[in-house]
Amino acid sequence: MKTPHIPQDAPYSESQRAWLNGFFAGMHTQMIQSAGSVNQANARIINILYGSQTGNAESVANDAANVAKTHGLKPIVQSMDEIDLAVLAKMEYLLIVTSTYGEGDMPDNAQMLWDAISAESAPKFENTQYSVLALGDTSYDQFCQAGIEWDNRLAELGANRIYDRIDCDVDFEEPAENWISAVIPHMAEGASSSTTAFIDMQTPAKEAPKYSRKNPFPAHLTVNRLLTAPDSSKETRHYEISIAGSEMTYEAGDAFGVIPTNCPDLVAEIIKAIGYEGEEEFPVNGELMTLNQALLSHYEIKLPSKELVEEIGKRSGDQELNSLLESGDKDALSQYLWGRDILDLLLQFPSMEFSGAEFIALLKPLQHRAYSISSSGKQFPDSVHLTVASVRYESFNRPHKGVCSTYLADLVNSDTPVRSFFIPNKVFRVPEDDTLPMIMVGPGTGIAPFRAFLQERAFRKSTGKNWLFFGDRNAATDFIYREELEAMKQSGLLTRLDLAFSRDQEEKIYVQDRMYEYGGELFEWLEEGGYFFVCGDAYKMAKDVDKALHEIIAKHGKLTDQQAVDYVNQLKKDKRYVRDVY
């Protein structure tokens, strides 16, 4: 709809022409707003729920909402922890976008709603039209399990699947776009013809970031400093990466995505193992490049894909490997593959033959690695700090290295462009209320975001209390950022610092043990409105900390086990118990 205007050659004075043009512009704005409000009132509502651990599912949900508006629909986008089962059961048009966390688990923000809909008492969903988009990673056994379970459960409860679920691997953008473009017309089918595309006056279209996973920024490393002592059993490093000139901004709690380059030595060994020189050319993403360049920059060459393992089993004829593949025993297969990489398998069965094209086709694309940022964007607007443990170990008579951790440690210098982008985490944030307490549990490199949180609190001159639980193996060698933390404690910024170095005594002590030790005061901080944050290992530490939190609340709050669960669930709903675990 174009704004009417008075042509330059019309017989009016300049002042008359200006007044008339202003009048028409005002009328035009009122017409747009009126049309928008009418269309919004008449538009079919579709609910788009996301279960997200790192923000990808939320991003896709918002993309779906933008497309829905162009079809005359009124989308409502919500995190799964923002609604309860009774509200969910009343939704007539429903899109679910969910990632899978860990080994087949629900994302944190989806767990409570999933527990409710999984119960035998869950209501019927016979009036619900739905579709599911699942995000996952085929390197995990339970690929897209969360999305699969949502899809199956809604169908069990009588909901009508109007478009088949799509399961996305780590390169999710294209299949997600295909799902959106296919499912939205199904959602709009049969809607009133009066519900033409409306103009949302309150929600302007979200501007796409200038730099992203598909278009990374070439940042530069300025600091690479060893944090652990030279005689430590670990190697943890502090990095500072310049983003000057990028116009990118970040918040404390966000993650930084780094797209690495594979180790040249490993590339050379793999090329040799399949009988090539490396200068042979093959098509990769529509362009010819050498095998050496393809393996350096475009493919995962450390962890074998399921397809590659199956093909190695077929071509090698190895009885042990084939028995494991045929049995379907995923745990036994994982144990067999533990410590092995692609080169180990190639060297184990040297009689196998692969053409270069066959080998490349069995590899997965090289993916970015996400690291919790250990600096505040307010204190360091042009620099990103990372705290990274370098992965190095011996296995099958040869050294092994982590892909990105040793890329940063060994291969990057000040002239190397570090392909990178930000991954926002809108939930993992310092409390908006600067007077509220923060409890932070971050052993090892899990301290990273809490270093950022404390910098943020200092910048904002927050008066809220801050309590950090930190630990590692040995205090003498692994107490990273010791001087900084002790200075924060001395200045009063860090109200409490409780340490757990597991190997400094005969009986191992972990961060959850310190939580139990000071459980009464911890519960008091929660009662004062405190926030509880956890960062680090998902498989052991985070589960132990969660168990300790429930038991502390039950004991010191004089609550039953169920009441403690309800208390913790309320913390989650209020975004006062948030985890950044991996």
Number of C-alpha atoms within 10 A of each C-alpha: 6 6 11 14 14 15 10 10 6 8 10 13 10 10 9 12 17 13 13 16 17 14 13 15 16 12 14 16 12 12 13 16 16 13 16 18 16 15 21 22 13 19 24 22 20 23 21 25 26 29 31 24 23 22 18 20 25 23 14 22 28 20 16 23 22 18 18 25 20 14 20 24 27 24 24 15 17 16 18 26 21 12 14 14 16 12 8 18 19 15 17 18 21 24 26 21 30 33 31 26 26 18 14 19 15 26 21 20 23 22 16 20 18 20 12 15 21 15 9 7 8 14 16 16 21 16 14 22 22 28 27 28 28 27 30 24 19 17 14 16 15 18 23 27 23 26 26 20 16 23 21 14 16 23 18 13 17 15 23 18 17 16 18 13 21 19 22 20 17 15 17 17 14 10 16 23 15 11 20 21 14 12 21 22 14 15 23 20 10 9 16 12 11 11 20 19 19 23 20 16 11 6 7 9 11 9 6 7 10 12 17 15 17 10 12 17 21 15 23 21 21 15 15 18 13 17 22 22 15 11 10 15 12 18 19 23 21 20 22 18 19 21 21 12 9 13 10 16 14 22 22 28 27 28 24 22 22 24 22 24 25 24 21 14 10 18 21 17 14 22 19 13 19 19 13 16 12 18 12 12 16 16 13 17 8 7 8 12 15 16 23 19 18 19 25 21 17 20 20 20 24 22 19 21 18 17 14 20 19 17 15 20 21 15 14 19 13 12 11 11 18 17 13 17 18 9 10 10 11 13 11 13 17 13 10 13 17 11 14 17 16 20 20 19 18 18 14 12 16 11 10 16 16 15 11 17 13 11 13 22 14 17 21 22 16 22 19 19 15 19 22 28 29 30 29 27 22 16 14 15 17 17 21 24 25 22 26 26 20 20 16 15 11 10 13 11 7 8 9 17 16 15 23 23 21 20 19 20 21 12 15 17 15 14 10 12 13 25 20 26 26 24 21 17 20 13 19 23 18 22 19 8 10 15 14 19 23 27 22 25 26 27 24 21 23 24 26 26 33 28 25 27 26 25 22 20 22 16 12 12 12 19 15 17 19 25 21 24 21 23 26 23 21 17 18 13 17 23 20 24 15 12 10 11 18 13 13 18 16 11 10 13 21 21 16 15 15 14 19 21 21 17 14 14 9 7 8 12 18 22 25 22 16 17 20 15 12 13 20 15 13 21 19 14 20 19 12 11 14 23 24 22 22 26 25 22 17 16 12 9 20 21 13 15 19 15 12 19 22 19 19 23 24 19 16 14 16 11 17 13 14 11 15 20 17 14 17 18 17 13 18 19 17 13 19 24 22 21 22 24 20 15
